[in-house]
Amino acid sequence: MKFNVISDPSHAWLEVDLNQFPNAVQFGTGHGYKNGNTIYLEEDVEMPQFLGDLIFNGTPMSEIQLSEIEVEDEWHGRNYAHNENLFSVKENN
């Protein structure tokens, strides 16, 4: 399975098709983005947790391919809606 990693000068995101991996939404923390059926998992927490979950559930590391797409300026996807973990409980203060 192949994933794109989109990087701009200050950050990177793993592009995941929600039609293929609907459970990827559970890794959203609000620091990545979502556009249509695609979620962009940020590199610090969301991406490693998602990839770790794939491996934990039986996907061999050798089957995971990451292809980097470098963007020179700020990535336009920063204008997408922030992803949110729909399963998290938010505290009311």
C-alpha positions in Angstrom: 0.0 0.0 0.0 1.3 3.4 -0.9 0.7 6.7 0.9 1.7 10.2 -0.1 3.5 12.3 2.5 2.9 16.0 1.7 5.5 18.3 3.2 5.9 22.1 3.2 8.8 23.9 4.7 7.5 23.6 8.2 5.4 20.4 8.5 4.2 17.2 6.8 1.0 15.2 6.5 0.1 11.6 5.5 -2.6 11.5 2.8 -5.1 8.8 3.6 -8.1 7.8 1.5 -11.0 7.3 3.9 -12.8 5.0 1.4 -9.9 2.6 1.8 -9.1 3.3 5.5 -12.3 4.6 7.2 -10.8 4.0 10.6 -8.1 6.7 9.9 -10.5 9.3 11.4 -9.9 7.9 14.8 -6.3 9.2 14.7 -7.3 12.8 14.1 -6.3 15.2 16.8 -7.4 18.5 15.1 -3.8 19.2 13.9 -4.3 17.6 10.6 -6.9 18.2 7.9 -9.8 16.6 6.1 -11.1 17.3 2.6 -13.9 15.2 1.2 -12.9 11.5 1.6 -9.3 12.3 2.3 -7.7 12.9 5.7 -4.3 14.4 6.1 -2.7 13.1 9.3 0.0 15.3 10.7 3.5 14.0 11.1 4.1 14.2 14.8 1.3 12.2 16.4 -1.4 11.2 13.9 0.7 9.7 11.2 2.8 7.5 13.5 -0.2 6.3 15.4 -2.1 5.4 12.1 0.9 3.6 10.6 1.6 1.8 13.9 -2.0 0.6 14.0 -1.6 -0.8 10.5 1.5 -2.7 11.6 -0.1 -3.8 14.9 -3.1 -5.2 13.0 -0.9 -7.3 10.6 0.2 -5.1 7.7 3.9 -5.9 7.2 6.2 -2.9 7.2 7.5 -3.9 3.9 4.1 -3.4 2.3 3.8 0.2 3.5 5.4 2.7 1.0 5.7 6.4 1.6 6.1 8.8 -1.3 7.1 12.3 -0.4 5.5 15.3 -2.2 7.4 18.4 -1.4 5.7 21.8 -1.6 8.0 24.9 -1.8 5.6 27.3 -0.1 2.9 26.8 2.5 0.7 23.8 1.5 -2.7 24.8 0.2 -4.3 22.0 2.3 -3.8 24.1 5.4 -7.0 25.8 4.3 -9.0 22.5 4.6 -11.1 21.8 7.6 -9.2 20.5 10.6 -9.6 16.8 11.2 -11.2 15.8 14.5 -11.3 12.6 16.3 -15.0 11.9 16.2 -14.6 9.4 19.0 -12.9 11.7 21.5 -14.7 13.1 24.5 -14.5 16.9 24.8 -14.5 18.4 28.2 -17.0 21.2 29.0 -15.5 23.9 31.2 
